[in-house]
């Protein structure tokens, strides 16, 4: 049986149906010349009549047809006055093996614009469709009622999917408008705090903003979103707490075990390390192609040189700088060198050697005047210059061809640091001198701790900070004016419209009633926007809502009562609300 014969047999089956004939939940109503979506597709209802089926929710016109040797199954919806399916039956989606016929969905759909198959398939799954893309399976000779039922069920799923796609397109446009606004604020102010009561999606929104700033769009698959952000190298998320310090966030001294010897090393912490990464990209993006090519290749050669030194040390070979001083170990970003002096081995940063090579250093004297070189490199210029000379001799041929095969300058990237619960820490103490650096980007600020003789910290213009703040938590420190004026503040408030289910909206309304001024203690009157429980607690499936209410919402309400936010009279109302929850 070919495709044309199948359609002929299907038409013959439909022609023989009697009005009100029932196929599972579907009632056959009549043969009809109506052609809603089909007219736009070039089908004439008089030439190609359809067959009207109805259930409790939908009315569909099923229209199999043969036109110019092509075979189609068209399904129109009377309820939405649109075409929900237009299957051009061909080898790609029609399969005959023995007596078994299968028709597959190729997931082509038009909703505003032609949608990609993956978008349609995801919407179909969201609408309750099967992971399988088979519309129906039919064995030749069997009753064709199975084909009718399968086609109409699939049509209802496609109709739901079409609505989902339209909603998603609208939401995406709205989301992009919102994200564009946040982007403009960040590009102007560099740091923003999203503030609001619990459950208003502050951290969720912060990740969306980061996604938009880094990739130019917001991924609706949140698991995939966080994976992409974490793998980008341009995103960091940390959470502040009352014990958080400057030494945790900016720069501090860390005790490390070095071959049984305890060393106290000054290290960059979260923002120090992240700022260095962002600043490297910022400076590289400003270089011309010749400058960047030289810097990139010299850095690669220095790292290769470090690997060779490590191999020698692994083989117990000495790597002498002078008769009395040797390289003793290789770290991620520096050589360790020492000799007969009693102090611990010193660090020779790779970046100092790279800067020296790029600045054409050919003497100890010139080593001391290299721009932005570390204090230790100036102090121990003789040792640094000697290692540079060994490097230059080792890579003489490569250095002579350093400008060949130019490498494109990297694009300027955005780096996003999200600080969750930013107000839970003592911000003036945690930020220290960074309060100045937040406002005056690209300027050197002196830290209380120096690394290899360099105490400077720079926050570049491509590093943006997004903080979140729970306005209901008044037990933590308040943000003082000096810090407040360096951040833009945006309110994220409870929004009932975001809640998808009727039960969720019902619970939201019941909880919202508790936050009237009549129920709030005098200190919290007119503070509803700061303390009302947000929409995220009422989202998700209706089946999980009772658990959310009992184990998440009710405990918060009781804490509010305990903390004096509610009047004592609200205790009874909370208990009544608890009894109304359908577990």
C-alpha positions, 0 to 999 in steps of 0.5 A: 500500500502506497501513501495515495492508497492509504489516503483513499482507504481513509477517505472511504472509511470517513465517508461511511461514518454516520452522524454521532458515531463515537470513536472513544471520546470523539463524536463524528458530527458531519461531513463539511465544506468548511475550510478555516486554515486550509483556505490559506493553505490553498485547499478548497472546502468544496473540492476537498470536503472535511469531517467534523469531530467533537469532544468536550474540549475541541472541534476539529475538521479532519481533511485527508486529500490527494492533490497533484499527486501529493497526499495530505492530512489537514486538521482545522480547529473550529474553536481557535479558528486556525489550522493546527496540522498540515501533514504533507505525507511523504517518505520522510514521515510515512513508513510502511513495513509489511502491513504496518504503517506509521506516520511521524510528526516532523514538527513543522509549525507556524506561530508568528514565524516558522518555528524550528523543529526542536522548539515545536517538539519541546512545546509538544512535550510541555503540552503533554505530548509523548517523547515518541514522534509517532502520530499513529501506528496502523496495521492494514486491514484493521479498523481505522478508528484508531487512526482518527483517534490518534490524529485528533489527540495529536492535533489537540497537543499541537494546538496546545503547543502552538499556544505555548509557542505564542506565549513563549514568544511574547514572554521572550519579547517581554523578557528581552525588554526587561533584560535590556533595561537591566543591561543599560543600568549595569553598563551605566552603574556597573553594580546593581542590587535586586531587592525584595521579600523572600520568594520573588526570584532575586537569585533566579533573575540575577542568573538570567541577567548574567545569561543575557549579559554573557550570551545575549539571550536568556536560556529557559532551560535553567539546568542548561543555563547554569552549566553554560554560565559556570563553563563560560569562565565569565560567571561567579556566584557567591553568598555572603554571611555574617562571618564573611570578611575582606580576607574571604572576598578580596585578598588575604593570607593563607597558611599552606604546607610546603614540603612540611614547612608552613608558609603564609601566602598572600592570595587573591580571593573571589573578587581579586581573582575574578577582577584579574581575569576580567582585566586581562580580557579588557586589556587584551581586547584593546591591543592591536593584532600585532601587540596581542600576537606577541603577548599571546605567543610569549606567554605560551613560550614562558609556560612551555619554559616552565614545563621544561623547568618542572621536568628538570626538577622532577629528574632531580636536576638543578636549575641554577640562576647563579652559583648560589641561587636556583629555581626550587619549584614551579607554581601555577603562575610563578617560579620559586627561587632561593639560595643560602638566605634564611628567608623562604624562597621567593616567587618569580611571576611569569607575568614579570618575565612576559612583560620584560620580554615584551618591553625588550629588556636586555639588561638588569637596569632595564628590568627595573623600569619595566612598566607595571612590573612587581616590586620583587622584580625590581628588588631582585632584578639580577635574578629575574634578568638572568632567568629571562636570559636563559629563556631567551637563549632557549627560545631564540628561534621562536622569538625571532618569528613571534610576529608571524601568523598573527592571532586575532585580538579577543573580543571584549567579554562581560564578567558577572559576579553575583553576590547572593544575600549581599546585605548579610555581611558587614559590607564596609568591612568586607569591601574595604578600599573596593568601595572606591574601586567600584566607582572608579573603574580601571584605577589602581587601588592599594590593598592592605595586602600585597602580592609579590610586592604589588598591593594594587587591585583594579576592577575593570569596566567589563566586570559587573556585580549583581547583588540580591537582598532580602528586604524582610530580613532586618536582623542583618546590617543595613547598607550605608550611604557610601555603599548605597550610592555606588549601587543601583537598587531594583525592586522585585516584588510578588507577582501573582500573574507569574503563577501558572495554576489556579490553586497556586493563585488561590493560595497566593491570595489567601497569604496576601490577605495576611499582609494587610495593615490591620494584621501588621504590627505598628513598626511594619505598617505600609511595609507590605512590599518589603515582607510579603511572601513572593510568588515562587512559593506558589509555583510548580505543579498543584500536587506539590503546593500543599507541601510547599505551603506546610513546609515553606510558607507556613514556617515563614509566616510563623517566624514573622509572628515570632519576630513581631511583624504580625500582630498576635491576632494573626496566629489564629489566621495562620492556623486556619490557613494551615487547616485549609491546606489539602495534603 
